[in-house]
Amino acid sequence: MNENIERGLIQLIATDRIEIPVSSMSGKLKKQKPTIAYEVAEGFNKRYDGDRTYARIEESDKMKARGTKEAIQEFKEQYPKYGEILQGKIDEKRSEREVHLYFGMKEGSRITEADYLGVMSDLGFTPAMARDLYPALMDVSRKISRKRNEERSILIG
């Protein structure tokens, strides 16, 4: 039983440490895409057909749902008395129970390469791909992540 808990915690910590650089890179990529797309779209009118790429710009009118804030504001204007009651309910703070699992590595202990490769395998990487990616991933992780012996937590309920 204790061995299963230890194994699970090692897997959790390795997963957490891999997530940090991947999440950071993902955030940067998501920010870059709209900027790049906008700049590229400015370079042509409706269609582009290059040697290796193509693109087109399409415009469409779509009905979109009204945003909550906009709907509340409109409701408050139409029904001021009830609008204030509604806003009060929305602004009311409520107590909510949260359960967190705190985890970390004991001083002097390390997550092994095999532990990281196991997590990467669980993500769908072949053993060869995981071994090739591991050094670069760990290098990025060390550069951007927090101090390694700090306690981390995850919401579990």
C-alpha positions in Angstrom: 0.0 0.0 0.0 2.7 2.5 1.0 4.7 1.6 -2.1 1.6 2.4 -4.3 1.3 5.8 -2.5 5.0 6.6 -3.0 4.8 5.5 -6.7 1.7 7.7 -7.2 3.3 10.7 -5.6 6.4 10.3 -7.7 4.3 10.2 -10.8 2.3 13.2 -9.6 5.5 15.2 -9.0 7.1 14.2 -12.3 3.8 15.1 -14.1 3.7 18.5 -12.3 7.3 19.3 -13.2 6.7 18.4 -16.9 3.5 20.5 -17.0 5.3 23.7 -15.9 7.5 24.2 -19.0 4.9 22.7 -21.4 2.2 25.0 -20.0 4.5 28.0 -20.2 5.3 27.2 -23.8 1.6 26.6 -24.6 0.7 30.0 -23.2 3.4 31.7 -25.2 2.3 30.0 -28.4 -1.4 30.9 -27.8 -0.4 34.5 -27.4 1.7 34.5 -30.6 -0.8 32.9 -33.0 -3.3 35.8 -33.2 -0.5 38.3 -33.7 1.1 36.3 -36.4 -2.2 35.6 -38.1 -3.2 39.3 -38.1 0.2 40.4 -39.5 0.0 37.7 -42.2 -3.6 38.6 -43.1 -2.6 42.2 -43.7 -0.3 41.0 -46.5 -3.1 39.8 -48.8 -6.6 40.6 -49.7 -9.0 37.5 -49.8 -6.8 34.6 -50.9 -3.2 33.6 -50.9 -1.8 30.6 -52.8 1.9 30.1 -52.2 4.4 27.4 -53.0 3.9 25.6 -49.8 1.0 27.3 -48.1 -2.4 28.7 -48.7 -4.8 31.0 -46.9 -8.1 32.7 -47.3 -10.0 35.3 -45.3 -13.7 34.8 -44.8 -16.1 37.2 -43.1 -19.3 36.1 -41.6 -22.0 37.5 -39.4 -22.8 35.2 -36.5 -25.3 35.5 -33.7 -23.5 35.3 -30.4 -25.0 34.9 -27.0 -25.2 38.1 -25.0 -22.5 38.2 -22.2 -23.6 37.8 -18.6 -22.5 41.3 -17.6 -24.3 42.9 -20.5 -27.5 40.9 -19.8 -27.4 41.9 -16.1 -26.9 45.5 -17.0 -29.8 45.5 -19.4 -32.0 43.7 -16.8 -31.1 46.3 -14.2 -32.0 49.1 -16.6 -35.3 47.5 -17.4 -36.2 46.4 -13.9 -34.1 48.5 -11.5 -35.6 47.1 -8.2 -35.2 43.5 -9.2 -31.9 44.2 -10.9 -30.4 45.4 -7.6 -31.6 42.2 -5.9 -30.1 40.1 -8.7 -26.8 42.0 -8.5 -26.8 41.5 -4.7 -27.2 37.8 -5.2 -24.4 37.7 -7.7 -22.1 39.7 -5.4 -22.8 37.6 -2.4 -19.8 35.7 -1.3 -20.4 32.1 -0.3 -18.3 29.7 1.6 -17.0 26.8 -0.4 -15.1 23.9 1.0 -11.9 23.0 -0.9 -9.7 20.0 -0.4 -6.1 20.3 -1.5 -3.4 17.6 -1.7 0.0 19.1 -0.8 3.0 17.2 -2.1 6.7 17.5 -2.5 10.1 15.7 -2.5 12.1 15.2 0.7 15.4 16.9 0.8 18.1 15.0 -1.0 15.6 12.9 -3.0 15.2 13.2 -6.7 12.8 12.2 -9.5 14.7 9.9 -11.8 14.9 10.0 -15.6 12.9 6.8 -15.6 10.1 8.5 -13.6 9.9 11.3 -16.1 10.1 8.9 -19.1 7.2 6.9 -17.6 5.0 10.1 -17.5 6.0 11.0 -21.0 5.1 7.5 -22.1 1.7 7.9 -20.4 1.3 11.1 -22.6 1.7 9.0 -25.7 5.4 9.5 -26.5 7.2 6.5 -27.8 10.2 5.5 -25.6 12.6 6.9 -28.3 10.7 10.2 -28.5 10.6 10.5 -24.8 14.3 9.9 -24.5 15.0 12.5 -27.2 12.8 15.1 -25.7 13.7 14.5 -22.1 17.0 16.6 -22.0 15.5 19.6 -23.7 12.4 19.5 -21.6 14.4 19.3 -18.4 16.7 22.1 -19.5 13.6 24.4 -20.1 12.1 23.2 -16.9 15.1 24.2 -14.9 15.2 27.6 -16.5 11.6 28.6 -15.9 10.4 26.6 -12.9 10.4 27.4 -9.3 12.7 26.1 -6.6 12.5 22.3 -6.8 12.1 21.4 -3.1 9.1 23.6 -2.4 5.8 22.1 -1.5 3.1 22.2 -4.3 -0.6 21.6 -4.1 -3.5 20.5 -6.3 -7.2 20.9 -5.7 -8.8 17.4 -5.3 -12.3 18.3 -4.1 
